[in-house]
Amino acid sequence: MKSLPSISMHFLIFLFFFLHPIPTFGSTVYDTSPTDYIRTSCSATLYPDLCYTSLSGYANPVQQDPARLARIAIGVSLSKARRMASYVSNLTRETAYGADPQASAALHDCFSNMDDAVDEIHGSLRQMRRLVAPGSESFRFQMGNVQTWMSAALTDEETCTDGFEDVTEGPLKTEVYERAEEVKKLTSNALALVNSYAEKGE
């Protein structure tokens, strides 16, 4: 009879630790915050620093959703491409008279290419908003469309900068080139995130 209290106490201690497990380092060390998720995802892009700075502000809506991250990245590149197209359009009007003919031609071509890029990125965004469940043939078809359009947009943006190679060095060329380069980098990053999501969803 004297041993019963001891057995009861051991049983209570067992119950306590069974019902209240001791926290381990694993429960906290491997938790990934939304911003960490974006940083990790951006490591797969060509311009990870720009990727992180342009997308980290969307950490809360993204959480750890690769589809949402890719969609937001496309939206960011679309916004920048639209601003670039508007900027170049204004320049073409301002330089319509008395400008270097070569610079004027390059600006017109750049606007045309940027305008096409805007349409292609917009088409990608529309497709991303209508995605079916991953793993299906329809999903692969839709993602193929997104990848094709984003790749075409990147090519158009590169064509814009290529058109300025023979233009005389100066503030105009530098400004247009730098702005176009940022658009290209954002589009490249968005395409990389799209490709990553497409691979995960197959």
N, C-alpha and C positions, 0 to 999 in steps of 0.2 A: 504493500500500500504506500510505503514511503517513496517509492520510485515514481508514482503517478504525477506529482507536481513537476518533477524534472522532465518527464516525457511530454507533458502538456506544454511546458515552456519551450522546449525544442520545436514542438509542432507549431506554436504561435510564431516563433522566429522564422520558421520555414515559410509560413503563410505570409508573413510581412514582406519578406524579400521576393516571394513569388508574385504577390499582388503589386508590389512597388519595386520594380527592378531598378537596379542602380544605373544611372545614366552613364553612358560610355562616350569616349571621344568620337566614336564613329557617328553618333547621332548629331554632332554639330560640325565636325571638320568637313564632312562631305556634302553638307548642305550648300546648294548653289544659289546665290542671289540672282535676281533678274539682270543686274548690271554685269555680274560675273559671266552669266550665260551669254550676254551680248559680246563681251570681250573674247570669250572662248570661240564663239561663232565667227567673229571677225578675223580670227587668226587664219581662217581658210581663204581670206581675200588677199588681193595683191597690195592693198593699201589699208592695213589693219588699224592704224592710228586714226585715219580719216573715217573709216568705217565706224569705229567706236565713238568718236566725237559726234558724228552725224546721227547716230542711232541710240546712244545711251539715254537721251532724254525721253525715249519711248519705252524705257525698261518696264514700267508698270503695265501698260497695255500688252506688251509682248510676253511678259513673264518668261516661260521657257517653251514657247510655241514657235517652231521653225517656219511654219506657214505664215504666221502673222509677222514674223521678223522679215521674211522675204518680201511680203506685201508692203510693209512699211518702207523697206529699203527702196523698192520700186517707186513708191510714192515720193520719197525724198529726191530721187534722181529725176523724176518727172517734174517736180516743182523747180528744180535747178535748171533743167533743160528749157522749160517754158520761159524762165527769166532770161536765159541766154538768148533764146530766139527773139524775144522782145527787144533785148539790148542791141542785137545785131541788126534787127529791122530798123530801129531808130538811127543807127549809124549809117545804114544804106541811104536813108533819106537825107541825113545831114551832109553826106559826102557825095551826093548825086552830082553836084556841080563843082568843078575845079579841083577835084581830088585826083590822086594818082590813079590812072586807069587800071593798073594792075591791082592796087589795093581795093578799088571799087568793085572789080570783078570778083576778087576773093571774098569780099563781104557779101555780095549777092549769092555766091555759091554756098557760103557758110550758112546764110539764113535759110536757104533751100534745104540744106542737109539737116540743120537743127530742127526745122519745121517737120521734116520727115521723122526725125528721131523722136520728137514729141508725140507724133501719131503712133509710132511703134511702141513706145513706152506706155502710152495710154492704153493701147490694145492689150499689152501684157498685164496691166493692172486690172482691166476689166475681166480678163480670163482668170486671174488669181482670185477674184471675188466670186467666181462661179465654179470653183473647183469641186469635184466630186470626191468621195472618200479615197484615200491613198490605196494603192495596191491593185487597182482595176485598170483595164485597158483604156478606159475613158480618161482616167487620171494621167496615165502616161502620154496620151494624145494631147491633153490640155497643157501639161507641163512642157511638152515638145513645142507647142505653139509659143508659150512664154519664153522659152530659151531661144527660139528662132527670132522672135521680135526683139528681144533684148540684145541679141548678138548683132542684128541689123542696125539697131539704134547706135550701138557702140561703133560700128563701121562708119555710119554717117557722121558721127561726131569726130572720128579720126580723119575723115575726108575733109571736114571743115578746117582743121589745123593744117593738114597737108597743103591746102590751097594757099597758105600764107608763106610757104617756104621760100618763094621767089620774090616776096614783097620786101621792099626796102625796110631796114630796121628802123624802129621808131616807137613812140608811145602807143600809137594805135595798134600796131602789130603785137606789141608786148601785152597790152591790155586784153585784146581779143584772145590771144593764145593762152594766157594764164586762166582766163575765165572758162575757156573751152576745155582746158586740161582738167579743171576741177569737175566739170560735168562728166568728162570721160571716166575719171576715177570713181565717181559715185555710181555711174552706170556699170562699170566693171565690177565694183563691189556687190551691187545688187544682183548682177548676173551670177556671181560666185555663190551668193546665198541661195539663189534660185536653184542652181545646180546641186548644191548640197541638200536642199530639201527634196529635190526630184530623186536623188539617190536613196534617201531615207524612205521615201514613199513607195519605192518599187517593190 
